[in-house]
Amino acid sequence: MTVVPSATSDGADNTAGPVGALPGAPSRVNEFGIPVGYPHTEPGAISACGNYVSAYSDVRNREPTRIKAVLGSIATDSASKSISDQIIKADDTNTKTAGANSISDPRLNFNLRVVGFSAKSSTANSATISIWSVGGIGMYASNDATTAPREVWGSDDCTVTWTTGDWKLSAATDGPDGPSITQRPGEDFRRFFYIGGPSA
């Protein structure tokens, strides 16, 4: 699914998109089915971050060889290796803690979903967006509180840079945990629309 922001927001470069287009909507998908080709606007940067975080959060993309290829298709050359390395290291830690064989172990619940965003900073050619996600992690059959599936809320600080005619992922770091959707600070994150893109 394609993520676009629910409304335009002011930015340093608000180049108009096609008449009738949703703000920030991408124009195509790449070889991995990830939406790319964003407008050179703040809504375009927000949409890119939402889709890129969704892409690298998808368990189907997190096998070590594939995550390197996926990030190579959406990140800057300098960021691709560092981000893939940190994801591989985090997955190795999480699977060992849970007692799983790998991040794709069918006994493991690893399910992250992007639900909202908050723009932290924006210039004409760079933006940092906080992407808020809900997730589940743990072993389905476990009765141990430390390894059984549990729900988590957290954020990723995604930075994109305008490079070779598109927004490219240039940094991705863990943001603050939470807030829960039942807490008032959860209202500070704006909603995405989901349109177009692959159906799977």
N, C-alpha and C positions, 0 to 999 in steps of 0.2 A: 504494500500500500504506500501511497505517496503522502508525505506530510507537508502541509502548507499552513502558514499562520492564519488565524481566524480573522485578522484585520491588519491593515497596514499600520506601520509605526514610523515615526520620523527617523531619518538617518542622514548621513552626510551625502549620500548619493542615491536619490530616489528616481532613477531613470524609469520612465513609464514603460510598462509592458504592453502587450497587445490589448486592444479594447475588448472588454469582457473576460479577460483572463483573471484567474484568482491571483491575489498578491503572492509573489514568491514561487509560483508554480514552476516546476522543472519542465524541460522540453523533450526529454528522451530518457531512456534507460541504457545503462552500459551492459557489458557482456556478463555481468553478475546479477543483472536484474535490478540494479540500484539506480534510482532516479538521479540524473545529472542534468547539466545545462540550465543553470539558474540565472535569473535576471541579476544584473549588477546593482542590487538594491539591498537595503536592510532586510525586508521580508524575504528576499532571495537567500540571504545568509542564514536567516532563522530556519527557513525550510531545509536548506542544505544540512545544517547541524542536526535537525530532527531526523532526517533520513539517514545521515551517516551514522549517528549513534544507534538508530534502529538496526542498521546493517551490521555493525560490529557487535551488537548485543545479541543477534540471532545465533542460537546455538549451532545452527547448520553452517554458519560461516566461521566457527571458532576452532576447527581443526587447524593445527599449526601451519601446514602448507597453504591451506585455503585462506586463513586470515591474512597471511602475508600478501597473497595475490589480491584479495579484496581491498586491503588498505592501499596497495600499490595503484589501484584504479581510482581512488577517491582522495588520497592524501598527497601532500607535497613530497618530493623525493627525500627531503631531509627529515620529514616526520614519519614516513611510512614504517621504517624499521623500528624506530623507538616506540611507537604506539603498538605495533604488533608484538614486540618483545614484552611490553608491560602486560598486554592481554594474556599472552602465553604463560607468563610467570604467575599472574593472578589465577588463571584457570588451574595451573598445576597445584597451587596452594589450596584452592577451594576443593578440588577433587580429592586431594590427600586428606584434608580435614574431614570430608564427608565419607571417605572410604570407597570412593568410586574409582573405576579403572581409567576413565577419561571424562572430559566435559560432555561427550556425546554418549556416555554410558546410559542405556535405556532405564536403568534403575534410578538414575539421578534426575530430580526435578531441577532444571535450570531454565528459567522462563522470565525474561526481562522485557517489559513493554514501556515504550515512551508514551507519556500522557500529557506533558505540558512544557512550557518554556518561559524563561525570563531573560530578557536582553540585558547583559551586564555592561557592554561597551560596544561602540560601533563607529567606524570611520569609513571613508570612501572605499578602502581596499582591505579592511580587516574588521572582524567582529568576533566577540566572545559571547556565547549564549549558554546559559545554564539550562540543561535539558533534564527534566524531572521524570523519573521512571519508577514503576512499581515492579517488583520481582519476586520470584520464589526460588529457593534453593534448598536442597536436602535430599536424602534418600527416601524414596517412597515407602519402603517396607520398614523403615526404622522407627522404633518406639523410644529411642534415646533423644532427649530434648536438644542435644547439641548437634545431632545429625539428621533429625527428622525434618521434612519440608517446613519452611517458615517463610512468612511474607516479609519483605523488606521494602522500604522506600528510600530513595536516594537520588543524587543528581550527578551529572557529568558536566564539567565546564569544557565546552567545545569551542575551539578557535578555528575560524576559517579565514583564508587569505585569497584575494582575487588573483588568480594565476592562470595564464594562458586561456583567458576567456571564460573562466568558470570559478566558482567558489571551491577551494580545495581545503581539506582538513590539514591544519598545520600544528595543532596541539589538542590533546585530550587528557584531562586529568579528573580524578574523582573530586566531586564537589561535596558539600555537606550532606549528611544523612538526613532523611526525612524532608519535609514534614509529612505526617500522615494526611491523607485526604480528609480526615475528620477534624484536623486542626486548622485554625484560622489562617496561619501562614500559607497553607495550601492554596488559598484563594489568590495569592500573589503570582502564581504561575498561570499563564494564559493557555487556552486550549488550542489544539491543532484541528484542522479539517483533514480528512483522509480521502484522497481522490486518486483515480487513475492507477497507474503502475501495475505490476504483476499481481494476479489474484492469489497466488500461492504464498 
